Amino acid sequence: MSTLIDSEIAARCVKGNPKRANSTPPMIYPFYDHKHEGPPSWGLSSVGYDVRVGEQWAIYVDREKAIRPDTVEEKDITRKGGNSVILYPGNFILAETMEHFHMPEDVYATVHDKSSWIRLGLSVHNTVIEPGWVGVLTLEIKNNNPCIWIEVKFGDGIAQVMFHQLGRKPKRGYQGQYQNQRGLSIPGGSEVAR
């Protein structure tokens, strides 16, 4: 296993047209082959790709009511859209990425915090993008800073994704509940209505 560098990531992202049926889909779409300065920055970096916050985010509602994780429904979530969201100390949100992924069968990716956000106390919970997974990524974001609120704006670079080449393809690719998600998804794989 090895970590893909910028030229290898770009080679998997610039080929193909996502709108043509016979074309090999790009690993990331839309793809920007250079780092766009922020703050916070986004686009291709030396060993990864910094994804951006999309238009949709969700905040769990009613702090007085404890919800069992297996019973969360859309009624328990306040859907937001627009230019920004404020995370007060302790707030947790779900946010979609602007980027769509089509993971090759021999590559997996890990999502990591960006240092410019984590220095404020904002963390993106690390997750794995498995081989064969397709969709818009849902990120889990929390303000861990006990003293300040943090504003996250549509289009901000929010997390770094690092890609890892496998020595061989797994026997089966991703077959879970979040396959082909077109936007923000709550636990259980249901997409939040727009």
DASUL-V942083 format. One record per pair of residues at least 12 apart in sequence whose C-alpha atoms are under 6 Angstrom apart, sorted by sequence separation. I is the first residue (numbers start at 1). J is the second residue. If there is no record, write none. Layout:
BEGIN
i=I j=J
i=I j=J
END
This chain:
BEGIN
i=177 j=189
i=13 j=26
i=12 j=26
i=13 j=27
i=112 j=126
i=12 j=27
i=13 j=28
i=61 j=76
i=111 j=126
i=125 j=140
i=60 j=76
i=61 j=77
i=111 j=127
i=124 j=140
i=60 j=77
i=110 j=127
i=124 j=141
i=59 j=77
i=110 j=128
i=123 j=141
i=59 j=78
i=109 j=128
i=123 j=142
i=58 j=78
i=109 j=129
i=122 j=142
i=58 j=79
i=108 j=129
i=122 j=143
i=58 j=80
i=108 j=130
i=121 j=143
i=122 j=144
i=57 j=80
i=108 j=131
i=121 j=144
i=56 j=80
i=107 j=131
i=121 j=145
i=56 j=81
i=55 j=81
i=105 j=131
i=55 j=82
i=104 j=131
i=105 j=132
i=103 j=131
i=104 j=132
i=103 j=132
i=103 j=133
i=102 j=134
i=101 j=134
i=59 j=93
i=101 j=135
i=58 j=93
i=100 j=135
i=58 j=94
i=100 j=136
i=57 j=94
i=57 j=95
i=6 j=46
i=56 j=96
i=97 j=137
i=5 j=46
i=6 j=47
i=96 j=137
i=132 j=173
i=133 j=174
i=5 j=47
i=54 j=96
i=96 j=138
i=131 j=173
i=132 j=174
i=54 j=97
i=95 j=138
i=131 j=174
i=53 j=97
i=54 j=98
i=95 j=139
i=130 j=174
i=52 j=97
i=53 j=98
i=94 j=139
i=114 j=159
i=134 j=179
i=135 j=180
i=136 j=181
i=52 j=98
i=94 j=140
i=113 j=159
i=133 j=179
i=134 j=180
i=135 j=181
i=136 j=182
i=138 j=184
i=112 j=159
i=135 j=182
i=136 j=183
i=93 j=141
i=112 j=160
i=92 j=141
i=111 j=160
i=92 j=142
i=111 j=161
i=91 j=142
i=110 j=161
i=91 j=143
i=110 j=162
i=90 j=143
i=109 j=162
i=89 j=143
i=90 j=144
i=109 j=163
i=108 j=163
i=109 j=164
i=89 j=145
i=108 j=164
i=89 j=146
i=107 j=164
i=107 j=165
i=107 j=166
i=89 j=149
i=106 j=166
i=88 j=149
i=87 j=149
i=87 j=150
i=106 j=169
i=86 j=150
i=105 j=169
i=86 j=151
i=85 j=151
i=85 j=152
i=84 j=152
i=30 j=99
i=84 j=153
i=29 j=99
i=83 j=153
i=84 j=154
i=29 j=100
i=83 j=154
i=28 j=100
i=28 j=101
i=27 j=101
i=27 j=102
i=27 j=103
i=96 j=184
i=55 j=154
i=54 j=154
i=53 j=154
i=53 j=155
i=52 j=155
i=53 j=156
i=52 j=156
i=52 j=157
i=51 j=157
i=52 j=158
i=51 j=159
i=50 j=159
i=50 j=160
i=49 j=160
i=49 j=161
i=48 j=161
i=48 j=162
i=42 j=157
i=41 j=157
i=40 j=157
i=4 j=163
i=3 j=163
i=4 j=164
i=3 j=164
i=2 j=164
i=2 j=165
i=1 j=165
i=1 j=166
i=1 j=167
END
